[in-house]
Amino acid sequence: MREAQKRLLARAARAVLKLQARCTREACMPASSRRLAQLTLSLLLFVTALAIGSLAVAADKPPVRAITAFIDLDPARYEEQFADTANRLRQASAVFQKAGYEVQTVRITTQPYPRYVRGMSKEQALTLLSNLAALGRKQSVAINIGPAVMTDEPDPAMLELLEALHSELKQLDASMIVASESGVHWNTVRAAARHIYRVAQKSPRSQGTFNFAATAMLAPGAPFYPGSYHVQEGGRFSIGLQSPSVVARAFAAANGDASEASRLLRAALATEATQVNALAEQVAQVTGWRYWGFDSTPAPLKEDSIGAAMELLHSSSVGSAGTMTAAYIITKAQADLPGPRVGYNGLMLPVLEDSLLARRWSEGMLSIDSLLAYSSVCGTGLDTVPLPGDVTEETLARIIGDMAVLAVKWNKPLTARLQPVYGRKAGEMSAFDNPFLVNAKLQPVR
């Protein structure tokens, strides 16, 4: 809201309060009553117009979900590095804010943490990483410490360290790479399943699993968490938007015509990419960082729902016939957009981060199998999927394995962020207490 609008609203509100006080003293003479009604109506109309105007601005420019900086962390000077990076992230945010964008989060992704804690004792490593999490909280910067495992040879000491961090709800995102060009990393698949199983049991409300994902075929540079990582490529940044509104406008205007929806969405996303890339060049000049690229995936958040946008295409529920078509159109429209690209560049269907998707999951309209089926034409796989607490470690490994083979088969980036709720059974609700998550009914795992 602009400052002038704020001042006008405050002035109108003070006038109403003054007139209400006068009415109380004068027993509300008829003329005063009429004047109060007129002024109250004017105030309501002003607020309504202001809200509509704000919505129009928001619809015109989707929020920036993430500006992610990539650094090579030096344990000997990490505090200085963090302060410098946080300052540059504020400069980057200012560039986008000046252009009318809301910046929701700024983020720092380090090289894989085993590379800078190896040789430390467990206590020393935990202290370093806990301090890093504390710096993130203090500066309102999200932190990703990279993959615990990049190959098919998990290091038990690094797994134990990550389990301790996530069991204590340290706000440090991390991942394990369970598939690459060499194929599926089956030992790492089992390690990821074990991590999810144990952290769900140990962390308060089982929330530690939110900060972890098993990733497959994802290249470095993605701005979105938890899969974001890099390897000795610090000094760069990437951008991701929260843009379901862009999809919603295109699908609503298409009136059920899939070809027209594809054309409209492609044009709208090209416009967004052009604007982001131009601003990113300004960020590069201000910060001295290299621009890695733009992830055009329309990330949702609660009521800003990609599920609701998809339902506009055919006026039908997500999970019913036509959902695959909507998923395909959204992903296909992102092909060959201008500028450098990183990350998923597909469709993100995070069940618990999207209010409509959470509702459809609770209704039984979505399942692990259907999400994997949609992933054959899009991404990102299985994201924030709630599971009953009695799911076994072996079942988790099979689910992650299914995601990994699908990613290898189609040579595309996919993710599994699974969230069992310890102590709760199928038919009960999840009990997460996280500003980024909604709760949903736990469905049986078949």
Order of alpha helices (4+ residues) and beta strands (2+ residues): alpha-alpha-beta-alpha-beta-alpha-alpha-beta-alpha-beta-beta-alpha-beta-beta-alpha-alpha-beta-alpha-alpha-alpha-alpha-beta-alpha-beta
